[in-house]
Amino acid sequence: MLQDTSLPGSAAHQHALFTAGVPAVAFHSDDVDAEFKRLKELGVVFRAESWSMGAIKAVLFEDTCGNLINLVHPAW
């Protein structure tokens, strides 16, 4: 895991977010399920299958730098 050590405590903060399952960023996808399948075939590590959260559908995956990324799209 890459860590930014330029700011005191930044590595601990990044690790705490990752451990708690809090995404660093969210990106919109037109089709979360298709992206999940495509990225999984490429070896991306996902925390779970996609799930609905009210008005959105989402899937959470790990990047290669110790962050979590959320892909979302409207559930309708």
C-alpha positions in Angstrom: 0.0 0.0 0.0 1.3 3.4 -0.9 1.1 6.0 1.8 1.4 9.8 1.7 3.8 10.7 4.5 3.9 14.4 3.6 1.4 15.3 6.3 1.6 14.0 9.8 -1.2 11.5 10.5 -2.2 11.2 6.9 -1.2 7.5 6.6 -3.1 6.7 9.8 -6.2 8.6 8.5 -6.1 6.8 5.2 -5.8 3.4 6.9 -8.6 4.2 9.3 -11.0 5.1 6.4 -10.0 1.9 4.5 -10.4 -0.3 7.6 -13.8 1.3 8.4 -15.0 0.7 4.8 -15.4 4.4 4.0 -14.7 5.2 0.3 -12.3 7.9 -0.6 -14.3 8.9 -3.7 -17.4 7.9 -5.6 -17.7 7.7 -9.4 -20.9 7.5 -11.5 -21.4 4.5 -13.7 -24.1 3.9 -16.3 -24.2 0.2 -15.3 -22.7 -0.8 -12.0 -23.3 -4.5 -12.6 -21.5 -4.5 -15.9 -18.6 -2.5 -14.5 -18.4 -4.9 -11.5 -18.2 -7.9 -13.9 -15.6 -6.2 -16.2 -13.4 -5.0 -13.4 -13.6 -8.3 -11.5 -12.4 -10.2 -14.6 -9.4 -7.8 -14.6 -8.5 -8.7 -11.0 -10.0 -5.8 -9.1 -10.7 -6.6 -5.5 -14.3 -5.9 -4.4 -15.7 -5.7 -0.9 -19.0 -7.2 -1.9 -21.5 -7.7 -4.8 -23.4 -4.6 -5.8 -26.3 -3.5 -3.5 -29.1 -1.0 -3.6 -29.1 2.0 -1.2 -32.4 3.8 -1.7 -32.2 5.7 -4.9 -28.8 4.4 -6.0 -27.1 1.1 -6.7 -23.4 0.8 -5.6 -20.4 -1.4 -5.5 -17.2 -0.8 -3.5 -13.7 -1.8 -4.6 -10.1 -1.4 -3.5 -7.6 0.6 -5.5 -3.9 -0.2 -5.4 -3.0 2.6 -3.1 -5.0 1.7 0.0 -8.3 3.5 -0.8 -11.8 2.4 -1.4 -13.7 3.5 -4.5 -17.5 3.5 -4.8 -19.2 3.1 -8.2 -22.8 4.3 -8.2 -25.7 4.7 -10.5 -29.4 5.6 -10.0 -31.4 2.5 -9.1 -34.4 3.4 -11.3 
